[in-house]
Amino acid sequence: MPVADRIRKLGFRRWHERQLIEAHASLVTAFLGVILVAACLDQLHWRDAGFKPLAMLALIVAGIVLCFKTVAFYFKVLFRAEHFAAQAVCGGCGVYGVIEVLASSAHGVADIADAASGDWLKVRCKKCGHGWTMAADQSQTPVGKSL
């Protein structure tokens, strides 16, 4: 589901909270992968006969891949959530995260972080009605830019 649809469905604050929970769950998974690698390295003995050394080596490689993938996912989700959080303050009344998504340029893109440069979300404050554009591209900084 695209980010704009998720924010419409859940509200910005709940979406942001879920993004942080998802990111930190992946960080915990990375730590479990490190524990798996350490345990398998401890049990790896090349002198053992049979399939055990190859199985341990396979688990070590899988654990390392798991660590890299989950840490990359952690940073991707965390930076995306913080990027949008920095733009979620209404320029009219100063309230945080009480927004309604009006439009999005990233149609059909399941993840704003994967969207092309120049994509945006048009939002409006539910409290005062002030509208602004949130840039999906983290290199752009149109914080508080009015419609």
Protein Blocks (a to p, Z undefined) as FASTA:
>chain_A
ZZklmmmmnopklmmmmmmmmmmmmmmmmmmmmmmmmmmmmmpcfkbgcjllmmmmmmmm
mmmmmmmmmmmmmmmmmmmmmmmmmmmccfklopghiacdfbdckghiablklpcehiac
ddddfklopacdddfblkbccehiaZZ
